Amino acid sequence: MLRKNPISSSAFNYGRHKRLQFRLFSSIEKIYELSGRRKQRLDMLTKVYSPLMIHKEGSQEWTKLIKSGKSGRTTFVHLSFQAEYSDFLKAIDGLKGSSKVSSVDLLQGLTVGFTQQSCAIEGNTLGLKETQKVWNSLNKNCNLSDFLKNQEMLLPAPSVLSDKPENEVIEIRNHLLATYFLYNISYKWKHEIDFDGIKKIHRILLKDTRVKIVKLEEGQAYDYSLHQHAGEFRKLEVEARGSVSTVYPLPMEVPALMERFIQFWYESKNSGLHPLIIASRILSTFLHIHPFIDGNEHVGRLIMALYLIRNGYPPIIFQDINREEYGSTLFLAQTEKDSIPLYALVVQTIFNILMRYQE
């Protein structure tokens, strides 16, 4: 969500507004003029970015710290969940080992269900049958082999695929193609996860999406397309809607944090953590970095699916959870208050999926 007033509303009062922000912190009168929510936000920002305040803005030390990605709150830690639920995790691994269907076949078979649920969490109203219809029409009207070679090719128009609302059909179509791309490029062809792959997934998801106009204060509007570049890391500060506690990194921190994110992906196999806990951390950490202006949740769930199938687990489909519950679970994990609900949700969901494929 973008705002006009960077001091009262932006997720970060740093970046290009740092000098103004420091003056704000130094003025008790100004702080007391703020509402309780705004003051709480400033207190949170002070805590999160206090390491920066010991260096002069623009200095070599300041620049090095902020570009290292170490001044924010993103960490790769786990709680005591693995020890407490070790028996349940072992039972899940037993189910995985005895499953008659491989994780790769599950991804192919669950492409439609995975897409429908991922889009439903974001508010898309197309059901499973309607999503299947889009997938069938897409296979009929699009050469998917050519798409793997050229993601910029012209795609079938929404009206060709379904008579449902155009924006929802485009979202479903793009997610189906992103899942297909993920399976073939990143798994079947053994391409490793990297910046280029993540950005390609983002470009596929945003292909042909409409320009967004964000309403600002006093009746003004902001042209979202000015900074909504598909496949490019964001250049703007962002905030979590309705939350003062979630502090997303500065735009200039994103590349370094994404480097650390990919490093965590590869080094996690030696971490001693169970793959389902690692998958949970991959999702919550990616969403906390929030590398793109829009589409982060879709990309995050697809990356999580890739990690799961590479470790022999099915892609996760959050089938029996509403958006509010899902959002609250991620909020707790991202603010590092409590990751247990996310771990429990992921573990229980994978267990349910594996149980359905035992017969």
C-alpha positions as CSV (number, residue, x, y, z in Angstrom):
1,M,0.0,0.0,0.0
2,L,1.4,3.4,-1.0
3,R,0.7,6.6,0.8
4,K,1.2,10.3,0.0
5,N,2.6,11.3,3.4
6,P,5.9,9.5,4.0
7,I,6.2,10.5,7.7
8,S,2.8,9.6,9.0
9,S,2.0,6.6,6.8
10,S,5.0,5.0,5.1
11,A,6.3,1.6,6.2
12,F,9.7,3.3,6.5
13,N,10.5,6.8,7.6
14,Y,14.0,6.2,6.4
15,G,15.6,6.2,2.9
16,R,15.2,9.5,1.2
17,H,13.3,10.9,4.2
18,K,15.9,10.0,6.9
19,R,17.0,13.6,7.7
20,L,13.4,14.5,8.3
21,Q,12.9,11.4,10.3
22,F,15.9,12.0,12.6
23,R,14.5,15.5,13.3
24,L,11.2,13.9,14.2
25,F,12.8,11.5,16.6
26,S,14.7,14.4,18.3
27,S,11.5,16.4,18.9
28,I,9.4,15.3,21.9
29,E,6.7,17.7,21.0
30,K,6.3,16.2,17.6
31,I,6.1,12.7,19.0
32,Y,3.4,13.7,21.4
33,E,1.4,15.2,18.6
34,L,1.3,11.9,16.9
35,S,-1.6,9.4,17.5
36,G,-0.9,6.3,19.6
37,R,-0.7,4.2,16.5
38,R,1.8,6.5,14.7
39,K,4.0,6.7,17.8
40,Q,3.9,2.9,18.1
41,R,5.1,2.8,14.5
42,L,8.0,5.2,15.2
43,D,9.0,3.2,18.3
44,M,9.1,0.1,16.2
45,L,11.2,1.7,13.5
46,T,13.6,3.1,16.0
47,K,14.1,-0.3,17.5
48,V,14.5,-2.0,14.1
49,Y,16.8,0.5,12.5
50,S,18.7,1.7,15.6
51,P,22.0,0.3,14.2
52,L,21.8,2.8,11.4
53,M,21.5,5.7,13.8
54,I,25.1,5.3,15.2
55,H,26.4,6.1,11.7
56,K,26.2,9.4,9.7
57,E,23.8,9.1,6.9
58,G,25.7,8.6,3.6
59,S,28.9,7.5,5.3
60,Q,30.8,4.4,4.2
61,E,29.7,2.6,7.4
62,W,26.1,3.6,6.9
63,T,26.0,2.5,3.3
64,K,27.8,-0.8,4.0
65,L,25.3,-1.7,6.8
66,I,22.2,-0.9,4.9
67,K,23.2,-2.7,1.7
68,S,24.2,-5.7,3.7
69,G,20.6,-6.4,4.6
70,K,21.6,-6.8,8.3
71,S,19.8,-3.7,9.7
72,G,16.3,-5.1,9.5
73,R,14.6,-7.9,11.3
74,T,14.7,-10.7,8.8
75,T,16.3,-13.8,10.5
76,F,16.3,-17.5,9.8
77,V,15.6,-18.9,13.2
78,H,13.3,-21.7,14.4
79,L,11.6,-22.3,17.7
80,S,11.1,-25.5,19.7
81,F,8.5,-26.9,17.3
82,Q,10.7,-29.6,15.8
83,A,11.6,-31.1,19.1
84,E,8.1,-31.0,20.5
85,Y,6.5,-32.5,17.4
86,S,9.2,-34.9,16.3
87,D,6.9,-37.9,16.4
88,F,4.4,-36.3,14.2
89,L,7.1,-35.2,11.7
90,K,8.4,-38.8,11.7
91,A,4.9,-40.0,10.9
92,I,4.6,-37.6,8.0
93,D,7.9,-38.8,6.6
94,G,6.6,-42.3,6.9
95,L,3.6,-41.4,4.9
96,K,5.8,-39.7,2.3
97,G,7.9,-42.8,2.0
98,S,4.9,-45.1,1.6
99,S,2.9,-42.9,-0.8
100,K,2.1,-44.5,-4.1
101,V,2.3,-41.1,-5.9
102,S,5.6,-39.1,-6.2
103,S,5.8,-35.5,-5.2
104,V,6.4,-34.6,-8.8
105,D,3.3,-36.4,-10.0
106,L,1.4,-34.7,-7.2
107,L,2.5,-31.2,-8.4
108,Q,1.3,-32.1,-11.9
109,G,-2.0,-33.5,-10.6
110,L,-2.5,-30.7,-8.1
111,T,-1.7,-27.9,-10.5
112,V,-5.3,-26.8,-10.8
113,G,-6.1,-27.2,-7.1
114,F,-2.8,-25.4,-6.1
115,T,-3.6,-22.5,-8.4
116,Q,-7.2,-22.2,-7.4
117,Q,-6.5,-22.1,-3.7
118,S,-3.5,-19.8,-4.1
119,C,-5.6,-17.4,-6.0
120,A,-8.6,-17.8,-3.7
121,I,-6.5,-16.7,-0.7
122,E,-6.0,-13.5,-2.6
123,G,-9.7,-13.0,-3.2
124,N,-10.2,-14.7,-6.5
125,T,-13.7,-16.2,-6.8
126,L,-13.2,-18.8,-9.5
127,G,-13.8,-22.3,-8.2
128,L,-12.1,-25.6,-8.9
129,K,-14.2,-26.5,-11.9
130,E,-13.8,-23.1,-13.4
131,T,-10.0,-23.2,-12.9
132,Q,-10.0,-26.6,-14.5
133,K,-11.8,-25.2,-17.5
134,V,-9.2,-22.4,-17.8
135,W,-6.4,-25.0,-17.7
136,N,-8.1,-27.2,-20.3
137,S,-8.7,-24.2,-22.6
138,L,-5.1,-23.1,-22.1
139,N,-3.8,-26.5,-23.1
140,K,-6.0,-26.4,-26.2
141,N,-5.2,-22.8,-27.3
142,C,-1.6,-22.3,-26.2
143,N,1.6,-24.2,-27.2
144,L,3.0,-24.7,-23.7
145,S,6.3,-26.0,-25.1
146,D,6.8,-22.7,-26.9
147,F,5.9,-20.8,-23.7
148,L,8.8,-22.5,-21.8
149,K,11.1,-21.1,-24.5
150,N,9.5,-17.6,-24.6
151,Q,7.5,-16.4,-21.7
152,E,6.8,-13.1,-23.6
153,M,4.7,-14.9,-26.3
154,L,1.2,-13.8,-26.8
155,L,-1.2,-15.7,-24.6
156,P,-4.9,-16.6,-25.2
157,A,-7.2,-13.8,-24.2
158,P,-9.3,-14.2,-21.0
159,S,-12.5,-14.4,-23.1
160,V,-11.2,-17.4,-24.9
161,L,-10.5,-19.3,-21.7
162,S,-13.6,-18.4,-19.6
163,D,-16.6,-16.1,-19.4
164,K,-15.7,-15.1,-15.8
165,P,-14.4,-11.7,-14.9
166,E,-11.3,-10.8,-17.0
167,N,-9.0,-9.9,-14.1
168,E,-9.7,-13.1,-12.3
169,V,-9.2,-15.3,-15.4
170,I,-5.9,-13.6,-16.1
171,E,-4.8,-14.3,-12.5
172,I,-5.7,-17.9,-12.8
173,R,-4.2,-18.3,-16.2
174,N,-0.9,-16.7,-15.2
175,H,-0.7,-18.8,-12.0
176,L,-1.3,-22.0,-14.0
177,L,1.5,-21.1,-16.4
178,A,3.8,-20.1,-13.5
179,T,3.3,-23.5,-11.9
180,Y,3.9,-25.2,-15.2
181,F,7.0,-23.2,-15.7
182,L,8.2,-23.9,-12.2
183,Y,7.8,-27.7,-12.7
184,N,9.5,-27.9,-16.1
185,I,12.3,-25.3,-15.7
186,S,13.1,-25.4,-12.0
187,Y,12.4,-29.1,-11.2
188,K,12.3,-31.3,-14.4
189,W,15.3,-29.5,-16.0
190,K,17.1,-29.1,-12.7
191,H,17.6,-25.4,-12.9
192,E,18.7,-24.0,-9.5
193,I,16.7,-21.2,-7.8
194,D,18.2,-17.8,-8.4
195,F,17.3,-14.2,-9.0
196,D,16.6,-14.8,-12.6
197,G,14.2,-17.6,-11.9
198,I,12.3,-15.8,-9.2
199,K,12.0,-12.7,-11.4
200,K,10.7,-14.8,-14.4
201,I,8.0,-16.3,-12.1
202,H,7.0,-12.8,-11.1
203,R,6.8,-11.7,-14.7
204,I,4.6,-14.6,-15.7
205,L,2.3,-13.9,-12.7
206,L,1.8,-10.3,-13.7
207,K,1.6,-10.7,-17.4
208,D,-1.3,-8.7,-18.9
209,T,-2.5,-7.5,-15.5
210,R,-4.3,-4.2,-15.3
211,V,-2.7,-0.9,-14.2
212,K,-3.5,-0.2,-10.6
213,I,-4.6,3.2,-9.4
214,V,-4.2,3.6,-5.6
215,K,-6.5,6.2,-3.9
216,L,-4.5,8.7,-1.8
217,E,-5.7,11.3,0.6
218,E,-7.8,14.3,-0.4
219,G,-9.2,12.5,-3.5
220,Q,-5.8,12.2,-5.3
221,A,-4.8,9.1,-7.2
222,Y,-1.4,7.4,-7.6
223,D,-0.5,5.6,-10.9
224,Y,0.7,2.3,-9.6
225,S,2.1,1.4,-13.0
226,L,4.9,3.9,-12.5
227,H,6.7,1.5,-10.2
228,Q,4.9,-1.8,-10.9
229,H,7.6,-3.4,-13.0
230,A,7.1,-7.1,-13.4
231,G,10.2,-9.1,-12.7
232,E,12.0,-6.2,-11.0
233,F,12.7,-5.7,-7.3
234,R,10.8,-2.8,-5.8
235,K,12.2,0.7,-5.7
236,L,9.6,2.0,-3.2
237,E,9.0,1.7,0.5
238,V,5.9,-0.4,1.4
239,E,3.9,-1.1,4.5
240,A,1.7,-3.8,5.8
241,R,-1.9,-2.8,5.7
242,G,-3.4,-2.4,9.2
243,S,-0.2,-3.4,11.0
244,V,2.3,-1.2,12.8
245,S,4.5,-4.2,13.8
246,T,5.4,-5.5,10.4
247,V,8.4,-3.6,9.1
248,Y,9.4,-4.4,5.6
249,P,13.0,-3.8,4.5
250,L,14.1,-0.7,2.7
251,P,14.2,-1.0,-1.1
252,M,18.0,-0.7,-1.1
253,E,18.2,-3.6,1.3
254,V,16.2,-6.0,-0.9
255,P,19.0,-7.3,-3.2
256,A,21.2,-8.2,-0.2
257,L,18.4,-9.8,1.7
258,M,17.4,-11.8,-1.4
259,E,21.0,-13.0,-1.6
260,R,20.8,-14.1,2.0
261,F,17.5,-15.8,1.2
262,I,18.9,-17.8,-1.6
263,Q,21.9,-18.6,0.6
264,F,19.6,-19.9,3.3
265,W,17.8,-22.1,0.7
266,Y,21.0,-23.9,-0.2
267,E,22.6,-24.0,3.2
268,S,19.4,-25.2,5.0
269,K,20.1,-28.8,4.2
270,N,22.9,-28.7,6.7
271,S,20.9,-26.8,9.3
272,G,19.4,-29.8,11.1
273,L,15.9,-28.4,10.6
274,H,13.1,-30.6,9.2
275,P,12.3,-29.7,5.6
276,L,8.7,-28.7,6.5
277,I,10.1,-26.1,9.0
278,I,12.5,-24.9,6.4
279,A,9.7,-24.6,3.8
280,S,7.7,-22.5,6.4
281,R,10.7,-20.2,6.9
282,I,11.2,-19.9,3.2
283,L,7.6,-18.7,2.8
284,S,7.5,-16.3,5.8
285,T,11.0,-14.9,5.1
286,F,10.3,-14.2,1.4
287,L,7.0,-12.5,2.3
288,H,8.8,-10.4,4.9
289,I,11.5,-9.3,2.4
290,H,8.6,-8.3,0.1
291,P,10.9,-7.9,-2.9
292,F,8.2,-6.9,-5.3
293,I,5.5,-4.2,-5.1
294,D,2.8,-6.8,-5.8
295,G,2.5,-10.5,-6.3
296,N,4.8,-11.5,-3.4
297,E,2.4,-14.1,-1.9
298,H,1.9,-15.9,-5.2
299,V,5.7,-16.0,-5.8
300,G,6.3,-17.1,-2.2
301,R,3.9,-20.0,-2.3
302,L,5.4,-21.2,-5.7
303,I,8.9,-21.0,-4.3
304,M,7.8,-22.9,-1.3
305,A,6.2,-25.6,-3.6
306,L,9.5,-26.0,-5.4
307,Y,11.4,-26.6,-2.2
308,L,8.8,-29.1,-1.0
309,I,8.8,-31.2,-4.2
310,R,12.6,-31.2,-4.3
311,N,12.5,-32.7,-0.9
312,G,9.8,-35.3,-1.7
313,Y,6.8,-33.5,-0.3
314,P,3.6,-32.4,-2.2
315,P,3.0,-28.7,-2.9
316,I,1.0,-27.3,0.0
317,I,-2.7,-26.3,-0.7
318,F,-4.2,-24.2,2.1
319,Q,-7.6,-25.7,1.5
320,D,-9.4,-25.3,4.8
321,I,-8.3,-21.9,5.9
322,N,-9.7,-18.4,5.2
323,R,-7.6,-15.4,4.2
324,E,-7.9,-13.8,7.7
325,E,-6.5,-16.9,9.5
326,Y,-3.8,-17.3,6.9
327,G,-2.8,-13.7,7.2
328,S,-2.7,-13.8,11.0
329,T,-0.5,-16.9,10.9
330,L,2.0,-15.2,8.5
331,F,1.9,-12.0,10.6
332,L,2.9,-13.8,13.7
333,A,5.8,-15.5,11.9
334,Q,7.0,-12.4,10.1
335,T,7.1,-10.3,13.2
336,E,8.9,-13.2,14.9
337,K,6.4,-13.2,17.8
338,D,5.5,-16.8,17.2
339,S,6.3,-19.1,14.3
340,I,4.5,-22.1,15.8
341,P,1.1,-21.4,14.2
342,L,2.7,-21.4,10.7
343,Y,4.7,-24.5,11.4
344,A,1.6,-26.3,12.7
345,L,-0.5,-25.1,9.7
346,V,2.1,-26.4,7.2
347,V,2.7,-29.7,8.9
348,Q,-1.0,-30.4,9.4
349,T,-1.8,-29.5,5.8
350,I,1.0,-31.7,4.3
351,F,-0.2,-34.6,6.6
352,N,-3.8,-34.2,5.2
353,I,-2.6,-34.2,1.6
354,L,-0.4,-37.3,2.1
355,M,-3.3,-39.1,3.8
356,R,-5.5,-38.6,0.8
357,Y,-3.0,-40.3,-1.4
358,Q,-2.4,-43.4,0.7
359,E,-5.1,-45.5,-0.9
